Amino acid sequence: IRIWNINTGKCRELESRTESFESLRWGPDGTRIAACWMLGCEVLVWEVETGRRHDLEAPEGCVSDLSWGPDGKRIAAWPESLENVWVWEVETGRRQELEGIKERLSDLSWAPDGKRIAARSLYSGEVWVWEVETGRRQELEGQEEV
């Protein structure tokens, strides 16, 4: 991964295991970048200034997308082949599993307060919301095809 400072023109290269990422996201405060790819069962997080890398290991399945929590301390992601959402604490690598539904998920999004995560079923379009603290899940009512 190469990052250019647009003011100085200087380039910083971050060490990586691959050159092909499925998802690459800046952290909310702009100090970190996270990435995942289909052949790697992990999320990689870099401190942009130091190049220090945190490897967040996925228990199974390849991670296909990710989303930073609004506080920048947690990342949520889901594996390509499973229906659960994983939430990691970036600094410790501690992982929490939020039980999913029987369909693949898409469009993962955090609530602004960081207390809930929403995702859409890739096939049915249903929207599910999890309380991150408890793992409790609910389906949003009133969905109709448009």
Contact map, one row per residue, 1 for C-alpha under 8 A:
11100000000011110010000000000000000000000000000000000000000000000000000000000000000000000000000000000000000000000000000000000000000000000000000000
11110000001111000000000000000000000000000000000000000000000000000000000000000000000000000000000000000000000000000000000000000000000000000000000000
11111000001111000000000000000000000000000000000000000000000000000000000000000000000000000000000000000000000000000000000000000000000000000000000000
01111100111100000000000000000000000000000000000000000000000000000000000000000000000000000000000000000000000000000000000000000000000000000000000000
00111111111000000000000000000000000000000000000000000000000000000000000000000000000000000000000000000000000000000000000000000000000000000000000000
00011111110000000000000000000000000000000000000000000000000000000000000000000000000000000000000000000000000000000000000000000000000000000000000000
00001111100000000000000000000000000000000000000000000000000000000000000000000000000000000000000000000000000000000000000000000000000000000000000000
00001111110000000000000000000000000000000000000000000000000000000000000000000000000000000000000000000000000000000000000000000000000000000000000000
00011111111000000000000000000000000000000000000000000000000000000000000000000000000000000000000000000000000000000000000000000000000000000000000000
00011101111100000000000000000000000000000000000000000000000000000000000000000000000000000000000000000000000000000000000000000000000000000000000000
01111000111110000000000000000000000000000000000000000000000000000000000000000000000000000000000000000000000000000000000000000000000000000000000000
01110000011111000000000000000000000000000000000000000000000000000000000000000000000000000000000000000000000000000000000000000000000000000000000000
11100000001111100000000000000000000000000000000000000000000000000000000000000000000000000000000000000000000000000000000000000000000000000000000000
11100000000111110000000000000000000000000000010100100000000000000000000000000000000000000000000000000000000000000000000000000000000000000000000000
10000000000011111000000000000000000000000000000000100000000000000000000000000000000000000000000000000000000000000000000000000000000000000000000000
10000000000001111110000000000000000000000000000000000000000000000000000000000000000000000000000000000000000000000000000000000000000000000000000000
00000000000000111110000000000000000000000000000000000000000000000000000000000000000000000000000000000000000000000000000000000000000000000000000000
00000000000000011111100000000000000000000000000000000000000000000000000000000000000000000000000000000000000000000000000000000000000000000000000000
10000000000000011111100000000000000000000000000000000000000000000000000000000000000000000000000000000000000000000000000000000000000000000000000000
00000000000000000111110000000000000010000000000000000000000000000000000000000000000000000000000000000000000000000000000000000000000000000000000000
00000000000000000111111100000000001111000000000000000000000000000000000000000000000000000000000000000000000000000000000000000000000000000000000000
00000000000000000001111100000000001111000000000000000000000000011000000000000000000000000000000000000000000000000000000000000000000000000000000000
00000000000000000000111110000000001110000000000000000000000000011100000000000000000000000000000000000000000000000000000000000000000000000000000000
00000000000000000000111111000000111100000000000000000000000000000000000000000000000000000000000000000000000000000000000000000000000000000000000000
00000000000000000000001111100000111000000000000000000000000000000111000000000000000000000000000000000000000000000000000000000000000000000000000000
00000000000000000000000111110111110000000000000000000000000000000000000000000000000000000000000000000000000000000000000000000000000000000000000000
00000000000000000000000011111111110000000000000000000000000000000001000100000000000000000000000000000000000000000000000000000000000000000000000000
00000000000000000000000001111110000000000000000000000000000000000001111100000000000000000000000000000000000000000000000000000000000000000000000000
00000000000000000000000000111111000000000000000000000000000000000000000100000000000000000000000000000000000000000000000000000000000000000000000000
00000000000000000000000001111111100000000000000000000000000000000000000000000000000000000000000000000000000000000000000000000000000000000000000000
00000000000000000000000001111111100000000000001110000000000000000000000000000000000000000000000000000000000000000000000000000000000000000000000000
00000000000000000000000001101111110000000000111100000000000000000000000000000000000000000000000000000000000000000000000000000000000000000000000000
00000000000000000000000111100111111000000000111100000000000000000000000000000000000000000000000000000000000000000000000000000000000000000000000000
00000000000000000000000111100001111100000011110000000000000000000000000000000000000000000000000000000000000000000000000000000000000000000000000000
00000000000000000000111110000000111110000011100000000000000000000100000000000000000000000000000000000000000000000000000000000000000000000000000000
00000000000000000000111100000000011111010111000000000000000000111100000000000000000000000000000000000000000000000000000000000000000000000000000000
00000000000000000001111000000000001111111110000000000000000001110000000000000000000000000000000000000000000000000000000000000000000000000000000000
00000000000000000000110000000000000111111000000000000000000001110000000000000001000000000000000000000000000000000000000000000000000000000000000000
00000000000000000000000000000000000011111000000000000000000001000000000000000000000000000000000000000000000000000000000000000000000000000000000000
00000000000000000000000000000000000111111100000000000000000001100000000000000000000000000000000000000000000000000000000000000000000000000000000000
00000000000000000000000000000000000011111110000000000000111111100000000000000000000000000000000000000000000000000000000000000000000000000000000000
00000000000000000000000000000000000110011111000000000011110001100000000000000000000000000000000000000000000000000000000000000000000000000000000000
00000000000000000000000000000000011110001111100000000011110000100000000000000000000000000000000000000000000000000000000000000000000000000000000000
00000000000000000000000000000000011100000111110000001111000000000000000000000000000000000000000000000000000000000000000000000000000000000000000000
00000000000000000000000000000001111000000011111000001111000000000000000000000000000000000100000000000000000000000000000000000000000000000000000000
00000000000001000000000000000001110000000001111100111100000000000000000000000000000000000000000000000000000000000000000000000000000000000000000000
00000000000000000000000000000011100000000000111111111000000000000000000000000000000000000000000000000000000000000000000000000000000000000000000000
00000000000001000000000000000011100000000000011111110000000000000000000000000000000000000000000000000000000000000000000000000000000000000000000000
00000000000000000000000000000010000000000000001111100000000000000000000000000000000000000000000000000000000000000000000000000000000000000000000000
00000000000000000000000000000000000000000000001111110000000000000000000000000000000000000000000000000000000000000000000000000000000000000000000000
00000000000001100000000000000000000000000000011111111000000000000000000000000000000000000000000000000000000000000000000000000000000000000000000000
00000000000000000000000000000000000000000000011101111100000000000000000000000000000000000000000000000000000000000000000000000000000000000000000000
00000000000000000000000000000000000000000001111000111110000000000000000000000000000000000000000000000000000000000000000000000000000000000000000000
00000000000000000000000000000000000000000001110000011111000000000000000000000000000000000110100000000000000000000000000000000000000000000000000000
00000000000000000000000000000000000000000111100000001111100000000000000000000000000000000000100000000000000000000000000000000000000000000000000000
00000000000000000000000000000000000000000111100000000111110000000000000000000000000000010100100000000000000000000000000000000000000000000000000000
00000000000000000000000000000000000000001110000000000011111000000000000000000000000000000000100000000000000000000000000000000000000000000000000000
00000000000000000000000000000000000000001110000000000001111111100000000000000000000000000000000000000000000000000000000000000000000000000000000000
00000000000000000000000000000000000000001000000000000000111110000000000000000000000000000000000000000000000000000000000000000000000000000000000000
00000000000000000000000000000000000000001000000000000000011111000000000000000010000000000000000000000000000000000000000000000000000000000000000000
00000000000000000000000000000000000000001000000000000000011111100000000000000011110000000000000000000000000000000000000000000000000000000000000000
00000000000000000000000000000000000011111100000000000000010111110000000000000011100000000000000000000000000000000000000000000000000000000000000000
00000000000000000000000000000000000111011110000000000000010011111100000000001111000000000000000000000000000000000000000000000000000000000000000000
00000000000000000000011000000000000111000000000000000000000001111100000000001111000000000000000000000000000000000000000000000000000000000000000000
00000000000000000000011000000000000100000000000000000000000000111110000000001110000000000000000000000000000000000000000000000000000000000000000000
00000000000000000000001010000000001100000000000000000000000000111111000000111100000000000000000000000000000100000000000000000000000000000000000000
00000000000000000000000010000000000000000000000000000000000000001111100000111000000000000000000000000000000111000000000000000000000000000000000000
00000000000000000000000010110000000000000000000000000000000000000111110111110000000000000000000000000000000001000000000000000000000000000000000000
00000000000000000000000000010000000000000000000000000000000000000011111111110000000000000000000000000000000001000100000000000000000000000000000000
00000000000000000000000000010000000000000000000000000000000000000001111110000000000000000000000000000000000001111100000000000000000000000000000000
00000000000000000000000000010000000000000000000000000000000000000000111111000000000000000000000000000000000000000100000000000000000000000000000000
00000000000000000000000000111000000000000000000000000000000000000001111111100000000000000000000000000000000000000000000000000000000000000000000000
00000000000000000000000000000000000000000000000000000000000000000001111111100000000000001110000000000000000000000000000000000000000000000000000000
00000000000000000000000000000000000000000000000000000000000000000001101111110000000000111100000000000000000000000000000000000000000000000000000000
00000000000000000000000000000000000000000000000000000000000000000111100111111000000000111100000000000000000000000000000000000000000000000000000000
00000000000000000000000000000000000000000000000000000000000000000111100001111100000011110000000000000000000100000000000000000000000000000000000000
00000000000000000000000000000000000000000000000000000000000000111110000000111110000011100000000000000000000100000000000000000000000000000000000000
00000000000000000000000000000000000000000000000000000000000000111100000000011111011111000000000000000000100000000000000000000000000000000000000000
00000000000000000000000000000000000000000000000000000000000111111000000000001111111110000000000000000000000000000000000000000000000000000000000000
00000000000000000000000000000000000001000000000000000000000011110000000000000111110000000000000000000001000000000000000000000000000000000000000000
00000000000000000000000000000000000000000000000000000000000011000000000000000011111000000000000000000001000000000000000000000000000000000000000000
00000000000000000000000000000000000000000000000000000000000010000000000000000111111100000000000000000011000000000000000000000000000000000000000000
00000000000000000000000000000000000000000000000000000000000000000000000000000110111110000000000000111111100000000000000000000000000000000000000000
00000000000000000000000000000000000000000000000000000000000000000000000000000110011111000000000011111000000000000000000000000000000000000000000000
00000000000000000000000000000000000000000000000000000000000000000000000000011110001111100000000011110000000000000000000000000000000000000000000000
00000000000000000000000000000000000000000000000000000000000000000000000000011100000111110000001111000000000000000000000000000000000000000000000000
00000000000000000000000000000000000000000000000000000000000000000000000001111000000011111000001111000000000000000000000000000000000000000000000000
00000000000000000000000000000000000000000000000000000001000000000000000001110000000001111100111100000000000000000000000000000000000000000000000000
00000000000000000000000000000000000000000000000000000000000000000000000011100000000000111111111000000000000000000000000000000000000000000000000000
00000000000000000000000000000000000000000000100000000101000000000000000011100000000000011111110000000000000000000000000000000000000000000000000000
00000000000000000000000000000000000000000000000000000100000000000000000010000000000000001111100000000000000000000000000000000000000000000000000000
00000000000000000000000000000000000000000000000000000000000000000000000000000000000000001111110000000000000000000000000000000000000000000000000000
00000000000000000000000000000000000000000000000000000111100000000000000000000000000000011111111000000000000000000000000000000000000000000000000000
00000000000000000000000000000000000000000000000000000000000000000000000000000000000000011101111100000000000000000000000000000000000000000000000000
00000000000000000000000000000000000000000000000000000000000000000000000000000000000001111000111110000000000000000000000000000000000000000000000000
00000000000000000000000000000000000000000000000000000000000000000000000000000000000001110000011111000000000000000000000000000000000000000000000000
00000000000000000000000000000000000000000000000000000000000000000000000000000000000111100000001111100000000000000000000000000000000000100000000000
00000000000000000000000000000000000000000000000000000000000000000000000000000000000111100000000111110000000000000000000000000000010100110000000000
00000000000000000000000000000000000000000000000000000000000000000000000000000000001110000000000011111000000000000000000000000000000000101000000000
00000000000000000000000000000000000000000000000000000000000000000000000000000000001110000000000001111110000000000000000000000000000000000000000000
00000000000000000000000000000000000000000000000000000000000000000000000000000000001100000000000000111111000000000000000000000000000000000000000000
00000000000000000000000000000000000000000000000000000000000000000000000000000000001000000000000000011111000000000000000000000000000000000000000000
00000000000000000000000000000000000000000000000000000000000000000000000000000000011000000000000000011111100000000000000011100000000000000000000000
00000000000000000000000000000000000000000000000000000000000000000000000000000001111000000000000000001111110000000000000011100000000000000000000000
00000000000000000000000000000000000000000000000000000000000000000000000000000100001000000000000000000011111100000000001111000000000000000000000000
00000000000000000000000000000000000000000000000000000000000000000000000000000000000000000000000000000001111100000000001111000000000000000000000000
00000000000000000000000000000000000000000000000000000000000000000000000000000000000000000000000000000000111110000000011100000000000000000000000000
00000000000000000000000000000000000000000000000000000000000000000110000000011000000000000000000000000000111111000000111100000000000000000000000000
00000000000000000000000000000000000000000000000000000000000000000010000000000000000000000000000000000000001111100000111000000000000000000000000000
00000000000000000000000000000000000000000000000000000000000000000011110000000000000000000000000000000000000111111111110000000000000000000000000000
00000000000000000000000000000000000000000000000000000000000000000000010000000000000000000000000000000000000011111111110000000000000000000000000000
00000000000000000000000000000000000000000000000000000000000000000000010000000000000000000000000000000000000001111110000000000000000000000000000000
00000000000000000000000000000000000000000000000000000000000000000000010000000000000000000000000000000000000001111111000000000000000000000000000000
00000000000000000000000000000000000000000000000000000000000000000000111000000000000000000000000000000000000001111111100000000000000100000000000000
00000000000000000000000000000000000000000000000000000000000000000000000000000000000000000000000000000000000001111111100000000000001110000000000000
00000000000000000000000000000000000000000000000000000000000000000000000000000000000000000000000000000000000001101111110000000000111100000000000000
00000000000000000000000000000000000000000000000000000000000000000000000000000000000000000000000000000000000111100111111000000000111100000000000000
00000000000000000000000000000000000000000000000000000000000000000000000000000000000000000000000000000000001111100001111100000011110000000000000000
00000000000000000000000000000000000000000000000000000000000000000000000000000000000000000000000000000000111110000000111110000011100000000000000000
00000000000000000000000000000000000000000000000000000000000000000000000000000000000000000000000000000000111100000000011111001111000000000000000000
00000000000000000000000000000000000000000000000000000000000000000000000000000000000000000000000000000011110000000000001111111111000000000000000000
00000000000000000000000000000000000000000000000000000000000000000000000000000000000000000000000000000011110000000000000111111000000000000000000000
00000000000000000000000000000000000000000000000000000000000000000000000000000000000000000000000000000011000000000000000011111000000000000000000000
00000000000000000000000000000000000000000000000000000000000000000000000000000000000000000000000000000000000000000000000011111100000000000000000000
00000000000000000000000000000000000000000000000000000000000000000000000000000000000000000000000000000000000000000000000111111110000000000000000000
00000000000000000000000000000000000000000000000000000000000000000000000000000000000000000000000000000000000000000000000110011111000000000011001000
00000000000000000000000000000000000000000000000000000000000000000000000000000000000000000000000000000000000000000000011110001111100000000011000000
00000000000000000000000000000000000000000000000000000000000000000000000000000000000000000000000000000000000000000000011110000111110000001111000000
00000000000000000000000000000000000000000000000000000000000000000000000000000000000000000000000000000000000000000001111000000011111000001111000000
00000000000000000000000000000000000000000000000000000000000000000000000000000000000000000000000001000000000000000001110000000001111100111100000000
00000000000000000000000000000000000000000000000000000000000000000000000000000000000000000000000000000000000000000011100000000000111111111000000000
00000000000000000000000000000000000000000000000000000000000000000000000000000000000000000000000001000000000000000111100000000000011111110000000000
00000000000000000000000000000000000000000000000000000000000000000000000000000000000000000000000000000000000000000010000000000000001111100000000000
00000000000000000000000000000000000000000000000000000000000000000000000000000000000000000000000000000000000000000000000000000000001111110000000000
00000000000000000000000000000000000000000000000000000000000000000000000000000000000000000000000011100000000000000000000000000000011111111000000000
00000000000000000000000000000000000000000000000000000000000000000000000000000000000000000000000001000000000000000000000000000000011101111100000000
00000000000000000000000000000000000000000000000000000000000000000000000000000000000000000000000000100000000000000000000000000001111000111110000000
00000000000000000000000000000000000000000000000000000000000000000000000000000000000000000000000000000000000000000000000000000001110000011111000000
00000000000000000000000000000000000000000000000000000000000000000000000000000000000000000000000000000000000000000000000000000111100000001111100000
00000000000000000000000000000000000000000000000000000000000000000000000000000000000000000000000000000000000000000000000000000111100000000111111000
00000000000000000000000000000000000000000000000000000000000000000000000000000000000000000000000000000000000000000000000000000000000000000011111000
00000000000000000000000000000000000000000000000000000000000000000000000000000000000000000000000000000000000000000000000000000000000000000001111100
00000000000000000000000000000000000000000000000000000000000000000000000000000000000000000000000000000000000000000000000000000100000000000001111110
00000000000000000000000000000000000000000000000000000000000000000000000000000000000000000000000000000000000000000000000000000000000000000000011111
00000000000000000000000000000000000000000000000000000000000000000000000000000000000000000000000000000000000000000000000000000000000000000000001111
00000000000000000000000000000000000000000000000000000000000000000000000000000000000000000000000000000000000000000000000000000000000000000000000111
